């Protein structure tokens, strides 16, 4: 017999269905009035398919609406899960744009706005879950699945719009290939192994989502987007490859070879950032007088290793403005390499104030625990 809590959750699932119908209908009529009936009709199919997948996922996982260390179900989805559901429906609306040409004029901002709001909601639902003390297994499952779907859809759009080269689709497909690989191993009766702890894993995922959001803005284009894509995509895929080798048993984390590689990475993570800091600061001097004092201030902080990741974000903002004003110049490529390297690795050796490294790592650890 179904428990009262599960009955209540299934009634609320129908409210989620109603919300989906309302949002999709509003998006359809908005596209119809701003772009025309034919594009709106083309948009419907992938959007409805994505929303159907999300609603089916929600219904199947309703019995997981409990705390990780408990079995008692919450009878309501709670504010955090409702934000997650709404975020998923924004991604469903975004999915409809996959079959359409790149929109023009003001509508060109729609994909970027949809994905950016979805990312902001991703931050909000976790904060709400912690504030209300309802960090549920259901919420973690939906969050992970919607993150993967969002990256796949946004990468597909960026490739379709020519912002990224087609091999970048591997980034969008990485999680699904990983999950399919695990299914294949279990189906063949082969063992799987736990992932090794990694703060960089969640940092890379967060940086990837932020990058894809920016790449959808109708402000930038190749070659700058291709350079940035390589800098963001290669470490991301390298991390997935490492995780697959560990999970599949192809590599033993306790082996001497793995420890040797880990020590090599630790050396790179310590000594490469000072080179990136000095190189990025030197290149920033080319844009400092053209933008304002922000680039010069960020360059000085980066050179000294003061909050290197946060300073790199400031320099990245100045670089984006310079790209929009000046167009792509060779020094932009070097700046992007230095900035993105610092975002991944932090300040490294001889950083005067690396407090933001701990901030990034705590945020990554908290996201991994949700």
Kinemage of the C-alpha trace (Angstrom):
@kinemage 1
@onewidth
@group {chain A} dominant
@subgroup {mainchain}
@vectorlist {calphas} color= white
{ca unk a 1} P 0.000 0.000 0.000
{ca unk a 2} L 1.311 3.439 -0.898
{ca unk a 3} L 2.299 5.611 2.064
{ca unk a 4} L 0.464 8.910 2.689
{ca unk a 5} L 3.703 10.815 2.101
{ca unk a 6} L 4.202 9.225 -1.328
{ca unk a 7} L 0.552 9.886 -2.224
{ca unk a 8} L 1.071 13.538 -1.360
{ca unk a 9} L 4.242 13.669 -3.465
{ca unk a 10} L 2.447 12.189 -6.461
{ca unk a 11} L -0.276 14.819 -6.171
{ca unk a 12} L 2.441 17.465 -6.163
{ca unk a 13} L 3.969 15.824 -9.221
{ca unk a 14} L 0.790 16.737 -11.090
{ca unk a 15} L 1.358 20.322 -10.029
{ca unk a 16} L 4.779 20.035 -11.659
{ca unk a 17} L 3.081 18.775 -14.816
{ca unk a 18} L 0.769 21.795 -14.742
{ca unk a 19} L 3.737 24.122 -14.284
{ca unk a 20} L 5.463 22.508 -17.248
{ca unk a 21} L 2.397 22.916 -19.467
{ca unk a 22} L 2.029 26.563 -18.451
{ca unk a 23} L 5.697 27.444 -19.045
{ca unk a 24} L 5.900 25.606 -22.369
{ca unk a 25} L 2.644 27.179 -23.579
{ca unk a 26} L 3.888 30.651 -22.606
{ca unk a 27} L 7.197 30.041 -24.390
{ca unk a 28} L 5.394 28.775 -27.483
{ca unk a 29} L 3.147 31.835 -27.765
{ca unk a 30} L 6.092 34.133 -27.093
{ca unk a 31} L 8.081 32.526 -29.930
{ca unk a 32} L 5.016 32.609 -32.170
{ca unk a 33} L 4.516 36.324 -31.689
{ca unk a 34} L 8.216 37.270 -31.902
{ca unk a 35} L 9.547 34.814 -34.500
{ca unk a 36} L 6.607 33.252 -36.316
{ca unk a 37} L 4.438 30.135 -36.227
{ca unk a 38} L 6.783 27.776 -38.114
{ca unk a 39} L 9.786 28.269 -35.781
{ca unk a 40} L 7.469 27.976 -32.777
{ca unk a 41} L 6.080 24.653 -34.045
{ca unk a 42} L 9.595 23.341 -34.697
{ca unk a 43} L 10.618 24.347 -31.179
{ca unk a 44} L 7.784 22.366 -29.569
{ca unk a 45} L 9.041 18.820 -30.194
{ca unk a 46} L 12.467 18.908 -28.465
{ca unk a 47} L 11.130 21.129 -25.703
{ca unk a 48} L 8.276 18.734 -24.911
{ca unk a 49} L 10.587 15.714 -25.104
{ca unk a 50} L 13.027 17.309 -22.654
{ca unk a 51} L 10.219 18.283 -20.261
{ca unk a 52} L 8.730 14.777 -20.466
{ca unk a 53} L 12.108 13.248 -19.604
{ca unk a 54} L 12.461 15.581 -16.617
{ca unk a 55} L 8.957 14.901 -15.313
{ca unk a 56} L 9.425 11.145 -15.695
{ca unk a 57} L 12.719 11.421 -13.801
{ca unk a 58} L 10.993 13.354 -11.031
{ca unk a 59} L 8.148 10.830 -10.701
{ca unk a 60} L 10.483 7.830 -10.681
{ca unk a 61} L 12.605 9.336 -7.910
{ca unk a 62} L 9.818 10.595 -5.623
{ca unk a 63} L 10.536 7.733 -3.158
{ca unk a 64} L 14.002 9.292 -2.672
{ca unk a 65} L 12.573 12.485 -1.140
{ca unk a 66} L 14.350 11.849 2.153
{ca unk a 67} L 17.598 12.771 3.833
{ca unk a 68} L 20.631 10.656 2.868
{ca unk a 69} L 20.903 9.125 6.339
{ca unk a 70} L 17.155 8.542 6.799
{ca unk a 71} L 14.309 6.637 5.174
{ca unk a 72} L 11.308 8.726 6.260
{ca unk a 73} L 9.805 10.544 3.281
{ca unk a 74} L 9.036 14.236 3.292
{ca unk a 75} L 5.414 14.645 2.206
{ca unk a 76} L 6.201 17.801 0.220
{ca unk a 77} L 8.798 18.476 -2.430
{ca unk a 78} L 9.995 21.529 -0.533
{ca unk a 79} L 11.184 24.893 -1.899
{ca unk a 80} L 14.607 23.643 -3.013
{ca unk a 81} L 13.184 20.845 -5.167
{ca unk a 82} L 10.594 23.193 -6.668
{ca unk a 83} L 13.400 25.538 -7.713
{ca unk a 84} L 15.205 22.548 -9.232
{ca unk a 85} L 12.063 21.541 -11.141
{ca unk a 86} L 11.659 25.090 -12.466
{ca unk a 87} L 15.333 25.081 -13.473
{ca unk a 88} L 14.802 21.864 -15.395
{ca unk a 89} L 11.844 23.347 -17.245
{ca unk a 90} L 13.962 26.344 -18.293
{ca unk a 91} L 16.421 23.846 -19.758
{ca unk a 92} L 13.543 22.153 -21.598
{ca unk a 93} L 12.617 25.510 -23.139
{ca unk a 94} L 16.287 25.938 -24.083
{ca unk a 95} L 16.336 22.483 -25.708
{ca unk a 96} L 13.739 23.617 -28.225
{ca unk a 97} L 16.265 26.029 -29.755
{ca unk a 98} L 18.421 23.092 -30.897
{ca unk a 99} L 16.316 22.637 -34.033
{ca unk a 100} L 16.166 26.327 -34.902
{ca unk a 101} L 18.682 28.611 -36.602
{ca unk a 102} L 20.406 31.119 -34.379
{ca unk a 103} L 17.873 33.826 -33.527
{ca unk a 104} L 18.581 37.444 -34.412
{ca unk a 105} L 18.018 40.831 -32.802
{ca unk a 106} L 16.789 40.804 -29.198
{ca unk a 107} L 15.742 37.152 -29.449
{ca unk a 108} L 19.421 36.228 -29.907
{ca unk a 109} L 19.841 36.699 -26.159
{ca unk a 110} L 17.129 34.164 -25.255
{ca unk a 111} L 19.322 31.007 -25.127
{ca unk a 112} L 21.992 32.783 -23.074
{ca unk a 113} L 19.440 34.227 -20.641
{ca unk a 114} L 17.675 30.875 -20.214
{ca unk a 115} L 20.886 29.017 -19.434
{ca unk a 116} L 22.274 31.777 -17.206
{ca unk a 117} L 19.071 31.870 -15.137
{ca unk a 118} L 19.184 28.070 -14.898
{ca unk a 119} L 22.735 28.282 -13.516
{ca unk a 120} L 21.678 30.931 -10.998
{ca unk a 121} L 18.804 28.684 -9.922
{ca unk a 122} L 21.336 25.876 -9.469
{ca unk a 123} L 23.041 27.997 -6.814
{ca unk a 124} L 19.711 28.927 -5.225
{ca unk a 125} L 18.299 25.414 -4.845
{ca unk a 126} L 21.376 24.201 -2.969
{ca unk a 127} L 21.278 27.190 -0.628
{ca unk a 128} L 17.565 26.632 0.020
{ca unk a 129} L 18.110 22.940 0.698
{ca unk a 130} L 20.774 23.715 3.305
{ca unk a 131} L 18.752 26.563 4.850
{ca unk a 132} L 15.634 24.384 5.224
{ca unk a 133} L 17.721 21.335 6.215
{ca unk a 134} L 16.213 19.308 3.400
{ca unk a 135} L 19.216 18.177 1.381
{ca unk a 136} L 17.419 15.139 -0.005
{ca unk a 137} L 18.522 12.256 -2.199
{ca unk a 138} L 15.811 13.327 -4.663
{ca unk a 139} L 17.268 16.837 -4.870
{ca unk a 140} L 20.795 15.529 -5.414
{ca unk a 141} L 19.588 13.204 -8.169
{ca unk a 142} L 17.615 15.899 -9.978
{ca unk a 143} L 20.469 18.370 -9.598
{ca unk a 144} L 22.992 15.982 -11.152
{ca unk a 145} L 20.704 14.951 -14.002
{ca unk a 146} L 19.667 18.504 -14.852
{ca unk a 147} L 23.280 19.671 -14.748
{ca unk a 148} L 24.184 17.000 -17.292
{ca unk a 149} L 21.192 17.795 -19.495
{ca unk a 150} L 21.910 21.516 -19.338
{ca unk a 151} L 25.546 21.110 -20.357
{ca unk a 152} L 24.569 18.818 -23.239
{ca unk a 153} L 21.907 21.199 -24.575
{ca unk a 154} L 24.029 24.348 -24.130
{ca unk a 155} L 27.083 22.767 -25.764
{ca unk a 156} L 24.896 21.571 -28.631
{ca unk a 157} L 23.644 25.115 -29.146
{ca unk a 158} L 27.164 26.598 -28.969
{ca unk a 159} L 28.356 24.128 -31.607
{ca unk a 160} L 25.289 24.753 -33.774
{ca unk a 161} L 25.890 28.496 -33.578
{ca unk a 162} L 29.552 28.088 -34.565
{ca unk a 163} L 30.814 29.317 -31.203
{ca unk a 164} L 32.647 26.059 -30.524
{ca unk a 165} L 34.067 23.358 -32.827
{ca unk a 166} L 32.115 20.110 -33.194
{ca unk a 167} L 34.601 18.008 -31.142
{ca unk a 168} L 33.436 20.021 -28.133
{ca unk a 169} L 30.292 17.893 -28.194
{ca unk a 170} L 32.423 15.391 -26.260
{ca unk a 171} L 32.102 17.716 -23.245
{ca unk a 172} L 28.309 17.622 -23.439
{ca unk a 173} L 28.260 13.852 -23.912
{ca unk a 174} L 30.937 13.057 -21.306
{ca unk a 175} L 28.596 12.313 -18.423
{ca unk a 176} L 26.248 10.204 -20.529
{ca unk a 177} L 29.133 8.210 -21.969
{ca unk a 178} L 30.443 7.706 -18.432
{ca unk a 179} L 27.057 6.445 -17.188
{ca unk a 180} L 26.654 4.214 -20.266
{ca unk a 181} L 30.110 2.788 -19.622
{ca unk a 182} L 29.212 1.927 -16.030
{ca unk a 183} L 26.011 0.235 -17.218
{ca unk a 184} L 28.003 -1.785 -19.744
{ca unk a 185} L 30.516 -2.915 -17.091
{ca unk a 186} L 27.748 -3.994 -14.704
{ca unk a 187} L 25.882 -5.787 -17.465
{ca unk a 188} L 29.012 -7.817 -18.228
{ca unk a 189} L 29.441 -8.619 -14.556
{ca unk a 190} L 32.660 -6.670 -14.231
{ca unk a 191} L 33.481 -4.818 -10.988
{ca unk a 192} L 33.440 -1.049 -10.621
{ca unk a 193} L 35.401 1.013 -8.121
{ca unk a 194} L 34.856 4.180 -6.119
{ca unk a 195} L 36.087 7.515 -7.407
{ca unk a 196} L 39.078 9.076 -5.716
{ca unk a 197} L 38.389 12.363 -3.866
{ca unk a 198} L 38.949 15.426 -6.046
{ca unk a 199} L 38.118 19.062 -5.304
{ca unk a 200} L 39.028 19.891 -8.899
{ca unk a 201} L 36.174 17.718 -10.200
{ca unk a 202} L 33.441 20.056 -8.976
{ca unk a 203} L 35.511 23.169 -9.726
{ca unk a 204} L 35.856 21.994 -13.324
{ca unk a 205} L 32.124 21.301 -13.585
{ca unk a 206} L 31.226 24.741 -12.237
{ca unk a 207} L 33.703 26.506 -14.515
{ca unk a 208} L 32.388 24.552 -17.478
{ca unk a 209} L 28.800 25.627 -16.844
{ca unk a 210} L 29.811 29.259 -16.406
{ca unk a 211} L 31.868 29.189 -19.602
{ca unk a 212} L 29.066 27.701 -21.684
{ca unk a 213} L 26.708 30.337 -20.366
{ca unk a 214} L 29.019 33.130 -21.521
{ca unk a 215} L 29.746 31.450 -24.851
{ca unk a 216} L 26.030 31.662 -25.716
{ca unk a 217} L 26.022 35.441 -25.374
{ca unk a 218} L 25.870 37.025 -28.850
{ca unk a 219} L 28.993 39.084 -28.136
{ca unk a 220} L 31.923 36.798 -28.868
{ca unk a 221} L 32.990 34.458 -31.622
{ca unk a 222} L 35.941 32.484 -32.983
{ca unk a 223} L 38.876 32.401 -32.631
{ca unk a 224} L 38.529 33.652 -29.041
{ca unk a 225} L 35.741 31.179 -28.244
{ca unk a 226} L 37.762 28.304 -29.738
{ca unk a 227} L 40.824 29.193 -27.628
{ca unk a 228} L 38.746 29.480 -24.465
{ca unk a 229} L 36.937 26.246 -25.355
{ca unk a 230} L 40.224 24.363 -25.590
{ca unk a 231} L 41.370 25.750 -22.235
{ca unk a 232} L 38.126 24.811 -20.503
{ca unk a 233} L 37.382 21.585 -22.363
{ca unk a 234} L 40.712 19.734 -22.280
{ca unk a 235} L 41.063 19.684 -18.444
{ca unk a 236} L 37.370 18.779 -18.124
{ca unk a 237} L 37.695 15.786 -20.449
{ca unk a 238} L 41.019 14.795 -18.879
{ca unk a 239} L 39.266 14.614 -15.512
{ca unk a 240} L 36.491 12.423 -16.923
{ca unk a 241} L 39.082 10.150 -18.517
{ca unk a 242} L 40.963 9.825 -15.220
{ca unk a 243} L 37.714 9.040 -13.370
{ca unk a 244} L 36.744 6.414 -15.946
{ca unk a 245} L 40.120 4.684 -15.682
{ca unk a 246} L 39.741 4.550 -11.894
{ca unk a 247} L 36.083 3.448 -11.835
{ca unk a 248} L 36.620 0.758 -14.472
{ca unk a 249} L 39.658 -0.642 -12.666
{ca unk a 250} L 42.038 0.110 -15.525
{ca unk a 251} L 44.095 2.199 -13.090
{ca unk a 252} L 44.641 1.453 -9.402
{ca unk a 253} L 44.846 4.662 -7.326
{ca unk a 254} L 47.071 2.806 -4.878
{ca unk a 255} L 49.603 1.827 -7.554
{ca unk a 256} L 53.048 3.377 -7.779
{ca unk a 257} L 52.331 4.647 -11.298
{ca unk a 258} L 49.199 6.507 -10.221
{ca unk a 259} L 51.008 8.047 -7.250
{ca unk a 260} L 53.841 9.118 -9.543
{ca unk a 261} L 51.364 10.868 -11.865
{ca unk a 262} L 49.639 12.468 -8.854
{ca unk a 263} L 52.962 13.815 -7.606
{ca unk a 264} L 53.689 15.173 -11.084
{ca unk a 265} L 50.324 16.914 -11.166
{ca unk a 266} L 50.961 18.379 -7.701
{ca unk a 267} L 54.249 19.840 -8.956
{ca unk a 268} L 52.532 21.336 -12.006
{ca unk a 269} L 49.716 22.739 -9.841
{ca unk a 270} L 52.314 24.375 -7.593
{ca unk a 271} L 54.790 25.792 -10.105
{ca unk a 272} L 52.778 26.506 -13.261
{ca unk a 273} L 50.501 29.139 -11.656
{ca unk a 274} L 53.386 31.572 -10.879
{ca unk a 275} L 54.305 31.473 -14.573
{ca unk a 276} L 50.666 32.060 -15.534
{ca unk a 277} L 50.367 34.892 -13.017
{ca unk a 278} L 53.373 36.773 -14.345
{ca unk a 279} L 52.487 36.090 -17.995
{ca unk a 280} L 48.876 37.135 -17.509
{ca unk a 281} L 49.885 40.297 -15.657
{ca unk a 282} L 52.312 41.262 -18.430
{ca unk a 283} L 49.710 40.700 -21.154
{ca unk a 284} L 47.107 42.608 -19.160
{ca unk a 285} L 49.184 45.749 -19.579
{ca unk a 286} L 48.121 45.753 -23.237
{ca unk a 287} L 44.491 46.292 -22.275
{ca unk a 288} L 44.794 48.275 -19.042
{ca unk a 289} L 44.878 51.711 -20.627
{ca unk a 290} L 42.118 50.834 -23.112
{ca unk a 291} L 39.528 49.680 -20.566
{ca unk a 292} L 40.013 51.266 -17.146
{ca unk a 293} L 41.874 50.607 -13.938
{ca unk a 294} L 40.160 47.225 -13.456
{ca unk a 295} L 42.569 45.374 -15.735
{ca unk a 296} L 45.605 47.043 -14.147
{ca unk a 297} L 44.343 46.319 -10.638
{ca unk a 298} L 43.594 42.687 -11.484
{ca unk a 299} L 47.007 42.334 -13.127
{ca unk a 300} L 48.749 43.635 -10.030
{ca unk a 301} L 46.816 41.326 -7.723
{ca unk a 302} L 47.474 38.336 -9.959
{ca unk a 303} L 51.198 39.068 -10.157
{ca unk a 304} L 51.381 39.147 -6.353
{ca unk a 305} L 49.127 36.115 -5.940
{ca unk a 306} L 46.431 37.976 -4.018
{ca unk a 307} L 43.143 36.064 -4.371
{ca unk a 308} L 44.413 34.734 -7.702
{ca unk a 309} L 41.180 33.049 -8.793
{ca unk a 310} L 38.984 36.028 -7.944
{ca unk a 311} L 41.499 38.394 -9.514
{ca unk a 312} L 41.523 36.186 -12.606
{ca unk a 313} L 37.752 36.606 -12.843
{ca unk a 314} L 38.227 40.379 -12.790
{ca unk a 315} L 40.866 40.183 -15.500
{ca unk a 316} L 38.605 37.866 -17.505
{ca unk a 317} L 35.830 40.475 -17.373
{ca unk a 318} L 38.243 43.146 -18.632
{ca unk a 319} L 39.438 40.793 -21.372
{ca unk a 320} L 35.858 40.141 -22.503
{ca unk a 321} L 35.189 43.873 -22.709
{ca unk a 322} L 38.406 44.360 -24.676
{ca unk a 323} L 37.409 41.537 -27.041
{ca unk a 324} L 34.030 43.136 -27.641
{ca unk a 325} L 35.614 46.545 -28.320
{ca unk a 326} L 38.860 45.693 -30.136
{ca unk a 327} L 38.060 42.338 -31.707
{ca unk a 328} L 40.345 39.356 -31.253
{ca unk a 329} L 44.042 40.172 -30.972
{ca unk a 330} L 46.921 37.685 -30.472
{ca unk a 331} L 47.463 38.773 -26.867
{ca unk a 332} L 43.886 37.770 -26.053
{ca unk a 333} L 44.815 34.127 -26.630
{ca unk a 334} L 47.656 34.332 -24.118
{ca unk a 335} L 45.427 36.107 -21.616
{ca unk a 336} L 42.736 33.449 -21.904
{ca unk a 337} L 45.263 30.646 -21.380
{ca unk a 338} L 46.702 32.355 -18.284
{ca unk a 339} L 43.330 33.314 -16.786
{ca unk a 340} L 41.655 29.943 -17.284
{ca unk a 341} L 44.740 28.129 -15.983
{ca unk a 342} L 44.568 30.195 -12.787
{ca unk a 343} L 40.839 29.524 -12.417
{ca unk a 344} L 41.563 25.792 -12.481
{ca unk a 345} L 44.765 25.703 -10.437
{ca unk a 346} L 44.710 28.718 -8.138
{ca unk a 347} L 47.685 30.888 -7.256
{ca unk a 348} L 50.282 28.162 -6.699
{ca unk a 349} L 53.687 28.832 -5.161
{ca unk a 350} L 54.618 32.219 -3.707
{ca unk a 351} L 51.031 33.476 -3.719
{ca unk a 352} L 50.803 36.170 -1.053
{ca unk a 353} L 47.132 35.601 -0.168
{ca unk a 354} L 45.613 32.352 -1.498
{ca unk a 355} L 42.499 32.534 0.696
{ca unk a 356} L 40.183 32.228 -2.305
{ca unk a 357} L 41.653 28.797 -3.119
{ca unk a 358} L 40.132 27.439 0.096
{ca unk a 359} L 36.863 29.213 -0.758
{ca unk a 360} L 36.677 27.517 -4.159
{ca unk a 361} L 37.560 24.135 -2.678
{ca unk a 362} L 34.979 24.417 0.119
{ca unk a 363} L 32.344 25.355 -2.427
{ca unk a 364} L 33.330 22.358 -4.552
{ca unk a 365} L 33.225 20.015 -1.562
{ca unk a 366} L 29.796 21.335 -0.526
{ca unk a 367} L 28.444 20.863 -4.060
{ca unk a 368} L 29.789 17.306 -4.117
{ca unk a 369} L 28.004 16.559 -0.843
{ca unk a 370} L 24.608 17.877 -2.002
